[in-house]
Every structure is written in C-alpha cells, then in structure tokens.
Amino acid sequence: MSDIAVAALLAGTVLVASMVSIEIGLSVALIELFGGFVVGNAFSLDVPSWLTFVGSFAGIVLTFLAGAEVDVPQFRREWKASVSIGLVSFAAPFVVVGLLCYYGLGWNHRQAEIGGLALSTTSLAVVYAVLVETGLNRDLVGKRIMSATFVAVIVGLPRLAPWFFGRYGDRVIEPEIKLVFALLFLFMWLGDRANSQAALPAFVLGLAMSNHYVQHRKEQERMRVVAFAFLTPFFFLKGGMNVSASALWTNLGVLLLLFVGKMAPKLGGVYPLARRFTAPHGAFTTLLMSTGLTFGTITSLYGLNAGIIDRTQFSLLIGVVVLSAIVPTAIAQRWFSPRAGRERDWEEVGAPSAATETVS
C-alpha cells in the first residue's frame, strides 16, 4: 500500500475515532490506539517513515502541553500531597513490575527497566533519567550542546515570550505556535545529536511557559487545537499499529500478569495517601492515578525504537497501558466521580423540597 493510501486510511480512522469518542464518552486517545491496532493488523501495515516522524514530534508536543498544564502556584501550596502521591504512584509499580519482568518473565535488565517505567507512568523526569541510564547517550559533545541550549531556552523563552507574542501574536499565521514548534524541533535534533530524548526538555519548557499561558489562554487553546486535530492522532495510531494481535493472544497470561503487577501496587500504595490528602475523593484519586497512557506509550515506543524490547514485549506493554487506561477510568467515572456524588447529594436535598411543593 502506498504512503498516500496509508495516509488516507489513517485520516479516515482518525475521523471515525473522533465520532466514536463523542458518542460513547471515552477518551479519543484510547480509540485512536485501538483504531491503529485494528488497521495495522487487518491490513498487515508496517509503520511508514513519515508516520514515525510525525508521531515522534507529536509525542514531544504532548509532553510540552502536559508541562504547560501544571498549576505552579497550586503545586507550591500542595507540594507535600503532590510529591508523596506522585512518588508512591511511580515507585511502587516500577519496583514490582521491574522485578516481575526480570525474575518472573526472564527479561534482561534493560527490558525490565523499560517494562517498569512504561507501567509506572508517573514522573516524566524520572522516566527520562532512567532511560539515560541505559547507556544510549554516549555522545559527550552532544550532551553538552543539549544541556547548554536547554538551559538557555528554558531561561530565555519566558522572558522573550511576552515581547514576541505581543508583537507577532493574534494573527492567522500563528507565529507563536511556530516559535514553540521550532524550539521543540531544536530539542529533538539536539536529543538525536546526543543519542538521547527530548521529552524532559519539552516538559520543562512547557512548565516554564505555564504562567504565561495562564494569562494568555487563547494561545494555549490554539496550540491544543493544532496538536489534537492533526499531530496527536498519528502518535496514538502509530502506537496501536505496532501492537501485534497474535502476540497478545499467544501471551494472554503474561498480559494479565503484567496488568495485575501494575494495578495492585498502584491501588495499594496510593489509596492511603489519597484518602489522607484528597478526602472525600480518595478512591477517585487513586483510580485516576492508576491509569496510564501517554507516557507509558512514549516509554514503550522508545524501548522498541531503541532496540531494547521486541515487538512482542512492546505489544504486551501497550496492551497493559490501554487496559490500565480503560478499566480504572471507567470505574472512577461510573461509581466514584465527585460530580456524580454532588448530583446524588442534590437529588437527596431536592427530593424533600419537591415533596413539600406537592403537599402545599
């Protein structure tokens, strides 16, 4: 199948995924992953080079947007809760899944490391740091260049942004989005030069820009429109296309074992802290902290592209990531949603009022 034919097929898949997401109220990212899985296996498609490039850039844009979403003042006020829950949410499944992969499944050290990271999906900074420990980043010159440029951009952009956006922003040609994209491509090039990854610099760049976006919501919204309309669907489609249906079916027991290995320590470790810091929504917080999608997919794709894990291992990790995104989210939204709780309280309060009106 030609590249144009593949592009047309994937574009149709993206459209259908959006429609299904609206109809059933499930995250479009999950449906795009599933769509990529179906299309890739049904048509026996290999991921074309253009999709690899677009998908890789989309992953970096996602990490930037994630950093830009952080409410820094609130984090400073509630750092104890954030840090304690975040550390436990990462460390517990990382240790359990890593040991399970290494001793139970016979994976080597680096493969077990990728497995633990992909199924912990809490701290991007830690994910990036451990990936570097795999020994793939050995270009000293590249690391120095990346570090120097990273510091310069992170420090300089928040100071440059008000002037640049004030002079060139609010135009149909969107120079402010092009500036961010140019910097993210620069990080990707420097990461490639250093045989490393641009995920952490992109996240911290978004973090540094978060205060600016608080004051300029329209700019952030336009950035999201570009990302979610075109870029991120290809990131998730690419992930789904790399999943082998035959590998999942052949290793169904391993899939369930990894799923339990992720969920059990997440639920057991986070719930006591969530009950303390986020009461009365401890169960809701715990379930959401047990989900994993974007960073788990990024880590798994990194392991596959770097040759650390094979396609069967990748398929198992992605399968667990998708399951962990669907199952706890569905449970949280159905039975533990704070909004649902408020609606029930409203019904309980409103019922006597209605009865009174009837009697009167």
Secondary structure as GFF3:
##gff-version 3
##sequence-region A 1 360
A	DSSP	alpha_helix	3	24	.	.	.	ID=ss1
A	DSSP	alpha_helix	28	42	.	.	.	ID=ss2
A	DSSP	alpha_helix	49	68	.	.	.	ID=ss3
A	DSSP	alpha_helix	72	77	.	.	.	ID=ss4
A	DSSP	alpha_helix	79	99	.	.	.	ID=ss5
A	DSSP	pi_helix	100	104	.	.	.	ID=ss6
A	DSSP	alpha_helix	109	118	.	.	.	ID=ss7
A	DSSP	alpha_helix	124	131	.	.	.	ID=ss8
A	DSSP	pi_helix	132	136	.	.	.	ID=ss9
A	DSSP	alpha_helix	140	168	.	.	.	ID=ss10
A	DSSP	alpha_helix	175	193	.	.	.	ID=ss11
A	DSSP	alpha_helix	199	215	.	.	.	ID=ss12
A	DSSP	alpha_helix	217	226	.	.	.	ID=ss13
A	DSSP	pi_helix	227	231	.	.	.	ID=ss14
A	DSSP	alpha_helix	232	241	.	.	.	ID=ss15
A	DSSP	alpha_helix	245	250	.	.	.	ID=ss16
A	DSSP	alpha_helix	252	277	.	.	.	ID=ss17
A	DSSP	alpha_helix	282	289	.	.	.	ID=ss18
A	DSSP	alpha_helix	294	305	.	.	.	ID=ss19
A	DSSP	alpha_helix	311	335	.	.	.	ID=ss20
A	DSSP	alpha_helix	338	359	.	.	.	ID=ss21
###
